Amino acid sequence: MLAIIGGSGLTQLANLSVIRREVVRTPFGEPSGALTFGLLCERPVVFLARHGYGHTIPPHQVNYRANLWALREAKVDEIISVASVGGIRSDLCPGELVVPNQIIDYTWGRKSTFHESTDEPVVHIDFTEPYDADVRRRILAAAVMAGQPVVDGAVYAATQGPRLETAAEINRLERDGADLVGMTGMPEAALARELGIPYAAINVVANFAAGRGDSRREICFDSIDAVLREAMGRVRSVLDHLCEG
């Protein structure tokens, strides 16, 4: 079963034929909300709104461990994360869909592993390629089938939030090799890897990052909602074709 984690701009899947909702308890506390089970183009899917169904949970307070554990309990075999980001690279303009292939983690203080007990051995995971290659390939193929342009490959910088970054911080991220900036990519991707669940992402560029493009002086929040509404429609089309395939 496919799991879709929706971020800002995707708090529900309008094209999901809902069968049931289930509240899941985990050893790590409460997930962001109930799991919504349904069919997307006849394929079983479970949907979870990362920030809660009322978009009330800020990025640094998302219970990523509970979310991923709940999906594991639902026996999902792959996860697609949908998240809005800021574009650092000049060609990653508002409205672009991007399938990232790398992550740089700048977050701090977040619970980032399931293995913290002193009664068990230390657990290391290989994170050389943080996104699953097969899931990425099928997302890109679905985008072609849907006729939706998608950028293949980018470095996602995960920042703490909830505030947006300064222009100087974005300059630093660019020097580090980042192409996109968001607040929820970590530890989500690493936790999925710990659980052995293939995970990949579709990023929607909501705005130019601070100091870039029309955000050179300030970020205009008024235009972001309109960008996300239009772009998330294209994301849904990609997801439809992925499920049909």
Secondary structure as UniProt FT lines:
FT   STRAND          2..6
FT   TURN            8..9
FT   TURN            14..15
FT   STRAND          17..22
FT   TURN            27..28
FT   STRAND          35..40
FT   TURN            41..42
FT   STRAND          43..49
FT   TURN            50..55
FT   HELIX           59..61
FT   HELIX           64..73
FT   TURN            74..75
FT   STRAND          78..87
FT   TURN            90..91
FT   TURN            94..95
FT   STRAND          97..99
FT   STRAND          102..105
FT   TURN            118..119
FT   HELIX           133..146
FT   STRAND          151..152
FT   STRAND          155..158
FT   HELIX           167..176
FT   STRAND          180..182
FT   TURN            186..187
FT   HELIX           188..195
FT   STRAND          199..208
FT   TURN            210..211
FT   HELIX           213..215
FT   HELIX           221..244
//
